Amino acid sequence: MNPPNPSTLTFLFGFGGSLAVEIVSINQQYSSGSDQLPARYKSPWFWLCRLLLAGVGGGLALAYGIEGKPLLAVNVGISTPLIIQTVARGGLKRPASRVNT
């Protein structure tokens, strides 16, 4: 059996990191003593959007070119919603170059 492609692994680690956010959220809900999950977890539209967002997390991990760094790919996946919000607000602009005098 051939070893997995490094790009595939990077994508999967980013994807998994993004989904880990929901796993932690569900765990916190149960740990708080509530047996009821929020209504959003029962909606197929929520899960469709969440899986799409996880796919973006995997894609961002690939875009950052971090093959061979699974923990970094997981971190990018976890950070995906914040990265997207920042870009949507016009962030992540290239800083002005500094001139050494």
Backbone as JSON Lines, residues from 0, in Angstrom:
{"i":0,"aa":"M","n":[0.84,-1.18,0.0],"ca":[0.0,0.0,0.0],"c":[0.89,1.25,0.0]}
{"i":1,"aa":"N","n":[0.55,2.2,-0.84],"ca":[1.33,3.43,-0.94],"c":[1.0,4.37,0.21]}
{"i":2,"aa":"P","n":[2.0,5.15,0.67],"ca":[1.71,6.15,1.71],"c":[0.8,7.23,1.14]}
{"i":3,"aa":"P","n":[-0.01,7.85,2.01],"ca":[-0.92,8.9,1.52],"c":[-0.14,10.09,0.96]}
{"i":4,"aa":"N","n":[-0.74,10.73,0.0],"ca":[-0.18,11.93,-0.6],"c":[-0.09,13.02,0.48]}
{"i":5,"aa":"P","n":[1.05,13.72,0.61],"ca":[1.18,14.77,1.62],"c":[0.12,15.88,1.49]}
{"i":6,"aa":"S","n":[-0.27,16.2,0.27],"ca":[-1.3,17.22,0.09],"c":[-2.65,16.74,0.61]}
{"i":7,"aa":"T","n":[-2.94,15.47,0.39],"ca":[-4.19,14.9,0.9],"c":[-4.21,14.93,2.41]}
{"i":8,"aa":"L","n":[-3.09,14.56,3.03],"ca":[-3.01,14.6,4.49],"c":[-3.16,16.01,5.02]}
{"i":9,"aa":"T","n":[-2.54,16.97,4.37],"ca":[-2.66,18.37,4.8],"c":[-4.11,18.82,4.74]}
{"i":10,"aa":"F","n":[-4.78,18.49,3.64],"ca":[-6.19,18.84,3.51],"c":[-7.01,18.2,4.62]}
{"i":11,"aa":"L","n":[-6.79,16.91,4.87],"ca":[-7.57,16.2,5.89],"c":[-7.32,16.75,7.29]}
{"i":12,"aa":"F","n":[-6.09,17.12,7.59],"ca":[-5.8,17.7,8.91],"c":[-6.47,19.07,9.05]}
{"i":13,"aa":"G","n":[-6.47,19.88,8.0],"ca":[-7.17,21.16,8.04],"c":[-8.67,20.96,8.16]}
{"i":14,"aa":"F","n":[-9.21,20.02,7.42],"ca":[-10.63,19.68,7.47],"c":[-11.01,19.21,8.87]}
{"i":15,"aa":"G","n":[-10.21,18.31,9.41],"ca":[-10.48,17.79,10.76],"c":[-10.36,18.85,11.83]}
{"i":16,"aa":"G","n":[-9.41,19.75,11.7],"ca":[-9.27,20.83,12.67],"c":[-10.49,21.71,12.69]}
{"i":17,"aa":"S","n":[-11.05,21.96,11.51],"ca":[-12.25,22.78,11.43],"c":[-13.43,22.08,12.09]}
{"i":18,"aa":"L","n":[-13.59,20.79,11.84],"ca":[-14.68,20.04,12.47],"c":[-14.48,19.87,13.98]}
{"i":19,"aa":"A","n":[-13.24,19.89,14.42],"ca":[-12.96,19.75,15.86],"c":[-13.62,20.85,16.66]}
{"i":20,"aa":"V","n":[-13.79,22.02,16.06],"ca":[-14.46,23.13,16.74],"c":[-15.87,22.71,17.15]}
{"i":21,"aa":"E","n":[-16.59,22.03,16.27],"ca":[-17.96,21.59,16.6],"c":[-17.95,20.47,17.63]}
{"i":22,"aa":"I","n":[-16.96,19.59,17.56],"ca":[-16.87,18.51,18.54],"c":[-16.67,19.09,19.94]}
{"i":23,"aa":"V","n":[-15.81,20.08,20.05],"ca":[-15.58,20.74,21.35],"c":[-16.86,21.44,21.81]}
{"i":24,"aa":"S","n":[-17.55,22.09,20.89],"ca":[-18.79,22.79,21.24],"c":[-19.85,21.82,21.74]}
{"i":25,"aa":"I","n":[-20.01,20.7,21.06],"ca":[-20.98,19.68,21.49],"c":[-20.58,19.12,22.84]}
{"i":26,"aa":"N","n":[-19.3,18.86,23.03],"ca":[-18.82,18.34,24.32],"c":[-19.1,19.33,25.45]}
{"i":27,"aa":"Q","n":[-18.88,20.61,25.21],"ca":[-19.16,21.62,26.23],"c":[-20.64,21.65,26.57]}
{"i":28,"aa":"Q","n":[-21.48,21.47,25.57],"ca":[-22.92,21.46,25.8],"c":[-23.3,20.31,26.74]}
{"i":29,"aa":"Y","n":[-22.77,19.13,26.47],"ca":[-23.07,17.98,27.32],"c":[-22.42,18.12,28.7]}
{"i":30,"aa":"S","n":[-21.23,18.69,28.76],"ca":[-20.53,18.86,30.03],"c":[-21.23,19.86,30.94]}
{"i":31,"aa":"S","n":[-22.02,20.75,30.35],"ca":[-22.73,21.75,31.15],"c":[-23.95,21.14,31.85]}
{"i":32,"aa":"G","n":[-24.22,19.88,31.6],"ca":[-25.34,19.21,32.24],"c":[-26.6,19.2,31.41]}
{"i":33,"aa":"S","n":[-26.56,19.79,30.23],"ca":[-27.74,19.84,29.37],"c":[-27.76,18.6,28.48]}
{"i":34,"aa":"D","n":[-28.92,17.98,28.41],"ca":[-29.09,16.83,27.52],"c":[-29.59,17.26,26.15]}
{"i":35,"aa":"Q","n":[-29.91,18.53,26.0],"ca":[-30.46,19.05,24.75],"c":[-29.37,19.77,23.95]}
{"i":36,"aa":"L","n":[-29.24,19.38,22.71],"ca":[-28.34,20.08,21.81],"c":[-29.06,21.3,21.24]}
{"i":37,"aa":"P","n":[-28.33,22.36,20.93],"ca":[-28.97,23.5,20.26],"c":[-29.61,23.05,18.94]}
{"i":38,"aa":"A","n":[-30.66,23.74,18.56],"ca":[-31.43,23.37,17.36],"c":[-30.57,23.33,16.11]}
{"i":39,"aa":"R","n":[-29.52,24.15,16.05],"ca":[-28.7,24.19,14.83],"c":[-28.1,22.83,14.5]}
{"i":40,"aa":"Y","n":[-27.8,22.02,15.53],"ca":[-27.19,20.71,15.28],"c":[-28.17,19.71,14.68]}
{"i":41,"aa":"K","n":[-29.43,20.04,14.67],"ca":[-30.45,19.16,14.07],"c":[-30.79,19.58,12.65]}
{"i":42,"aa":"S","n":[-30.2,20.66,12.19],"ca":[-30.49,21.18,10.86],"c":[-29.51,20.63,9.82]}
{"i":43,"aa":"P","n":[-30.02,20.01,8.75],"ca":[-29.11,19.55,7.69],"c":[-28.39,20.72,7.01]}
{"i":44,"aa":"W","n":[-29.02,21.9,6.98],"ca":[-28.38,23.07,6.37],"c":[-27.17,23.5,7.18]}
{"i":45,"aa":"F","n":[-27.28,23.43,8.51],"ca":[-26.13,23.76,9.36],"c":[-24.97,22.84,9.02]}
{"i":46,"aa":"W","n":[-25.24,21.53,8.94],"ca":[-24.17,20.57,8.68],"c":[-23.6,20.71,7.28]}
{"i":47,"aa":"L","n":[-24.46,21.07,6.32],"ca":[-23.95,21.31,4.97],"c":[-22.99,22.49,4.99]}
{"i":48,"aa":"C","n":[-23.41,23.58,5.61],"ca":[-22.53,24.76,5.71],"c":[-21.27,24.43,6.49]}
{"i":49,"aa":"R","n":[-21.4,23.66,7.54],"ca":[-20.24,23.33,8.38],"c":[-19.24,22.46,7.62]}
{"i":50,"aa":"L","n":[-19.75,21.51,6.82],"ca":[-18.86,20.68,6.01],"c":[-18.18,21.51,4.93]}
{"i":51,"aa":"L","n":[-18.92,22.46,4.34],"ca":[-18.3,23.35,3.36],"c":[-17.2,24.19,4.01]}
{"i":52,"aa":"L","n":[-17.47,24.69,5.21],"ca":[-16.47,25.48,5.92],"c":[-15.25,24.62,6.26]}
{"i":53,"aa":"A","n":[-15.48,23.37,6.63],"ca":[-14.36,22.46,6.89],"c":[-13.55,22.23,5.62]}
{"i":54,"aa":"G","n":[-14.24,22.15,4.47],"ca":[-13.53,22.02,3.2],"c":[-12.67,23.23,2.9]}
{"i":55,"aa":"V","n":[-13.19,24.41,3.24],"ca":[-12.39,25.63,3.09],"c":[-11.18,25.57,4.02]}
{"i":56,"aa":"G","n":[-11.37,25.03,5.23],"ca":[-10.25,24.88,6.16],"c":[-9.16,23.99,5.58]}
{"i":57,"aa":"G","n":[-9.57,22.89,4.95],"ca":[-8.59,22.02,4.29],"c":[-7.91,22.73,3.13]}
{"i":58,"aa":"G","n":[-8.7,23.49,2.37],"ca":[-8.12,24.24,1.25],"c":[-7.15,25.32,1.7]}
{"i":59,"aa":"L","n":[-7.49,26.0,2.79],"ca":[-6.56,27.02,3.32],"c":[-5.25,26.38,3.79]}
{"i":60,"aa":"A","n":[-5.37,25.21,4.41],"ca":[-4.14,24.52,4.85],"c":[-3.26,24.21,3.64]}
{"i":61,"aa":"L","n":[-3.87,23.82,2.54],"ca":[-3.1,23.59,1.31],"c":[-2.53,24.89,0.76]}
{"i":62,"aa":"A","n":[-3.34,25.94,0.78],"ca":[-2.91,27.23,0.23],"c":[-1.72,27.8,1.0]}
{"i":63,"aa":"Y","n":[-1.65,27.53,2.29],"ca":[-0.52,28.01,3.09],"c":[0.76,27.22,2.8]}
{"i":64,"aa":"G","n":[0.64,26.12,2.08],"ca":[1.83,25.35,1.7],"c":[2.53,24.72,2.89]}
{"i":65,"aa":"I","n":[1.76,24.09,3.75],"ca":[2.33,23.55,5.0],"c":[2.33,22.02,5.0]}
{"i":66,"aa":"E","n":[2.55,21.43,3.83],"ca":[2.61,19.97,3.76],"c":[3.68,19.46,4.72]}
{"i":67,"aa":"G","n":[3.36,18.38,5.4],"ca":[4.31,17.78,6.33],"c":[4.26,18.4,7.72]}
{"i":68,"aa":"K","n":[3.32,19.31,7.96],"ca":[3.18,19.95,9.28],"c":[1.73,19.8,9.74]}
{"i":69,"aa":"P","n":[1.37,18.59,10.19],"ca":[-0.04,18.33,10.5],"c":[-0.61,19.21,11.6]}
{"i":70,"aa":"L","n":[0.15,19.51,12.63],"ca":[-0.38,20.34,13.7],"c":[-0.69,21.75,13.2]}
{"i":71,"aa":"L","n":[0.14,22.28,12.34],"ca":[-0.11,23.58,11.75],"c":[-1.36,23.55,10.87]}
{"i":72,"aa":"A","n":[-1.55,22.46,10.13],"ca":[-2.74,22.31,9.29],"c":[-4.0,22.27,10.16]}
{"i":73,"aa":"V","n":[-3.94,21.58,11.29],"ca":[-5.08,21.54,12.22],"c":[-5.37,22.95,12.73]}
{"i":74,"aa":"N","n":[-4.33,23.69,13.08],"ca":[-4.51,25.07,13.56],"c":[-5.15,25.96,12.51]}
{"i":75,"aa":"V","n":[-4.76,25.8,11.27],"ca":[-5.38,26.58,10.19],"c":[-6.85,26.21,10.08]}
{"i":76,"aa":"G","n":[-7.16,24.92,10.16],"ca":[-8.56,24.49,10.1],"c":[-9.38,25.07,11.23]}
{"i":77,"aa":"I","n":[-8.83,25.07,12.43],"ca":[-9.53,25.64,13.59],"c":[-9.76,27.13,13.38]}
{"i":78,"aa":"S","n":[-8.8,27.81,12.78],"ca":[-8.86,29.27,12.61],"c":[-9.64,29.71,11.39]}
{"i":79,"aa":"T","n":[-10.1,28.79,10.58],"ca":[-10.74,29.14,9.31],"c":[-11.85,30.17,9.45]}
{"i":80,"aa":"P","n":[-12.82,30.02,10.38],"ca":[-13.87,31.05,10.46],"c":[-13.31,32.45,10.71]}
{"i":81,"aa":"L","n":[-12.32,32.56,11.58],"ca":[-11.72,33.85,11.88],"c":[-10.98,34.41,10.66]}
{"i":82,"aa":"I","n":[-10.27,33.55,9.95],"ca":[-9.55,33.99,8.75],"c":[-10.54,34.53,7.72]}
{"i":83,"aa":"I","n":[-11.64,33.82,7.51],"ca":[-12.64,34.25,6.53],"c":[-13.27,35.57,6.95]}
{"i":84,"aa":"Q","n":[-13.61,35.71,8.23],"ca":[-14.19,36.96,8.72],"c":[-13.23,38.13,8.52]}
{"i":85,"aa":"T","n":[-11.96,37.9,8.79],"ca":[-10.96,38.95,8.64],"c":[-10.84,39.38,7.18]}
{"i":86,"aa":"V","n":[-10.81,38.42,6.28],"ca":[-10.71,38.74,4.85],"c":[-11.97,39.47,4.39]}
{"i":87,"aa":"A","n":[-13.14,39.02,4.86],"ca":[-14.4,39.65,4.46],"c":[-14.48,41.1,4.91]}
{"i":88,"aa":"R","n":[-13.83,41.42,6.0],"ca":[-13.82,42.8,6.51],"c":[-12.71,43.63,5.9]}
{"i":89,"aa":"G","n":[-12.0,43.07,4.95],"ca":[-10.94,43.82,4.28],"c":[-9.59,43.7,4.96]}
{"i":90,"aa":"G","n":[-9.44,42.71,5.81],"ca":[-8.17,42.52,6.52],"c":[-7.17,41.75,5.68]}
{"i":91,"aa":"L","n":[-6.1,41.36,6.33],"ca":[-4.99,40.63,5.73],"c":[-4.37,41.38,4.57]}
{"i":92,"aa":"K","n":[-4.32,42.69,4.69],"ca":[-3.67,43.5,3.66],"c":[-2.17,43.45,3.86]}
{"i":93,"aa":"R","n":[-1.48,43.58,2.78],"ca":[-0.02,43.56,2.83],"c":[0.47,44.83,3.54]}
{"i":94,"aa":"P","n":[1.31,44.67,4.56],"ca":[1.81,45.86,5.25],"c":[2.72,46.69,4.33]}
{"i":95,"aa":"A","n":[2.73,47.97,4.58],"ca":[3.61,48.85,3.8],"c":[5.06,48.44,4.03]}
{"i":96,"aa":"S","n":[5.83,48.48,2.98],"ca":[7.23,48.1,3.12],"c":[7.98,49.16,3.92]}
{"i":97,"aa":"R","n":[8.9,48.69,4.71],"ca":[9.71,49.6,5.52],"c":[10.99,49.95,4.78]}
{"i":98,"aa":"V","n":[11.37,51.17,4.92],"ca":[12.62,51.62,4.31],"c":[13.61,51.84,5.44]}
{"i":99,"aa":"N","n":[14.71,51.15,5.35],"ca":[15.77,51.34,6.36],"c":[16.54,52.6,6.06]}
{"i":100,"aa":"T","n":[16.62,53.45,7.06],"ca":[17.39,54.7,6.88],"c":[18.54,54.75,7.82]}
